[in-house]
Amino acid sequence: MTATTAHMHDQHGPSRRSWLGRTEDWLDSKGKGAWIAAMVLGFVFFWPVGLAFLFYMIWGKQMFAKSCRSGGRARHMHSMRRAGFAAMKSSGNTAFDAYKDETLRRLEDEQEQFEAFLERLRAAKDKAEFDQFMDDRAQKARSERSASGDDDQRPAPSPYAEI
């Protein structure tokens, strides 16, 4: 139960609440999965109901009530950022720092070389596909000319002539 629904529940008792309030209490007792399932079913059966659930979950803080403040994802992202900054600061050992700097520089060079290789590979693939397209186009034009019977009168055009 949310703090608001708990307060209302204590103030009016379970029998005095409307069906909407009882539904909210029931969904709260089942957890976030029930809220999400209700929203999805609302979208499936009648989209404004699903949209209403979505707005209520966002504005009522149902969706993010526990996960953002104490959740693992925020903590995990913070630890990843901290680890990234830790790689940049000095350890105090000059030999290790020199080794770390050289290794990072080598890895950056390898990454640049690999990215250049991938770019050359993509360019070669694109050129091969384009050449195949142009060859197919020229073959189709030759077959159309031979079918019409005027193959001997004109020379075959270059596949790149009509671009």
BELJOWO-V190301 format. One record per run of one state. SS is the DSSP state (@ for helix, = for strand, . for the rest). FROM is the first residue (numbers start at 1). TO is the last residue. If there is no record, write none. Layout:
SS,FROM,TO + SS,FROM,TO
This chain:
.,1,2 + @,3,12 + .,13,13 + @,14,16 + .,17,18 + @,19,30 + .,31,31 + @,32,45 + .,46,46 + @,47,59 + .,60,66 + @,67,70 + .,71,71 + @,72,88 + .,89,93 + @,94,148 + .,149,163
